[in-house]
Amino acid sequence: MSDIIVPYEPNSKQWLFHASAAEEAVYGGAKGGGKSKALIMDAAAYALEYPGAIIGLFRETYPNLEANLIREWKRSIPKELYRYNEAKHTATLLNGSLVLFRYVRNERDAETYQGQEFDYVGIDELTKHTERTIQLLLSCLRSPQGFPPRFRGTCNPGGRGHGHVKQNYVEATNYGERIVIDSITGNRRVFIPAKVYDNYVLMQNDPAYARRLENLPEQERKAFLEGDWDVFIGQVFSEWCRDIHVIQPFAIPPGWSRFRSFDWGFAKPYSVHWYAIDYDGVAYCYRELYGMKPNQPDVGTEEDPRQVAEKVRELEKGETISFGAADPAIWQKRKEIRNGESVAETFAKCGIHWRPADNDRLQGKMQVHLRLRGNGKGKPGLKVFSTCAHLIRTLPQLCYDEKKPEDVDTEMEDHIYDDLRYFCMSRPWTPQEPKKRKRDAWDDYDDSSTGTGYMAG
């Protein structure tokens, strides 16, 4: 059999992606950087190098697979190298390697792959998935044949996974400047930033593409053209600014009123936050209790209500809490308890009392917006102690629901947001009118260039 030529000349950023020996590599940033092409060619090279390898390539739906990865595979990989099964969405290479094109929309889909083994996992549009979805797929990454396991992802800023990708790959590597080691898995992680200008093939074939991106509104332009990870399309609380909303802890003055809010969770994290209100009505979130399993986002600790209530009681020793607002669902009788005792009743027996929160989702969302905006630039109605790490982590990551575009995507880690809006609805924010300065005699002073002036007498 004669040699088969694969017509592919990678650009400089694609070369870096292919050359990386790191267990985890993410390629991305702006649109048009040649990401899908890079993923297909990288997976094909791995399949050809390791006969019998199992490669899983993922998108969020089969239509997206067909329109992007499968189309790119058929266009880029010579047909002499593989047989493609349309029904099974599988490419079988001549050396026995398998490339499985699969979809994963959410965590439930990811769980269906448990027990399967992949030598290579590639995810196109990584930021469309939660961190737990990625972790579930990574748990399938193992090679009984001894091949080097590889995880490869491509992405643009934005989507429900924006926050964890930015934290774990972009910021952790200083935007691609260094290799980092994951403290749990020991995997090496790299990030390859790419912009449309790096894709010389696209720039040569469609030079107007970059100009079209340049003409987008500011938020879209920063994300799609510049690969700016500080803003992204679909972000709910774009008012959030760490420099403005996050402050260093201080001793709460004794005259300020204190409150708390609560969203219950068992298999999902529970969330409790405490707030102090100053004399201008500004809220300071000064403490949090978040029931998440270590390094497992959106997985609860499975503590029972009494254990959580005792933690709350211990944290509040010496404090006077005006009231606590909680999800109305905690007053429902629990089937697993013989006498049907509710979560609220269990807390009450421990001396922790709640009142049902106003659970209007859209009004609650608006109140969070109003609190973040406050009285204008640099004067927010909500400030957060830097010790409330999970609130600071999750709130700016929230995206809009694709099916309910006016609401938050509830498949994201939204438990802290829920308890925050309970608090906000219990203490509605009304922007203050600018205070009028009293008129004085100096208002009539004429500071003219002649040097003469007068005061009204």
Secondary structure, DSSP 4 states (H G I P E B T S, - for coil): -----------HHHHHHHH---SEEEEEESTTS-HHHHHHHHHHHHHHHSTT-EEEEEESSHHHIIIIIIHHHHHHS-GGGEEEETTTTEEEETTS-EEEEEE--SHHHHHTTTT--BSEEEESSGGGS-HHHHHHHHTTB--TT-PPPEEEEEE-S-STTHHHHIIIIIITTTTTTS-EE-TTT--EEEEEEE-GGG-HHHHHH-THHHHHHHTS-HHHHHHHTS--TTS-TTBS-TT--HHHHEE---PPPTTSEEEEEEE--SSSPPEEEEEEE-TTS-EEEEEEEE-B-TT-TT-B----HHHHHHHHHHHTTT----EEEE-GGGGSBPTTSTT--BHHHHHHHTT---EE----HHHHHHHHHHHHHTTSTT--SEEEETT-HHHHHHGGG-BB-SSSTTSB-TTSS-HHHHHHHHHHHHS---PPPPPPPPP-GGGG----TTS------
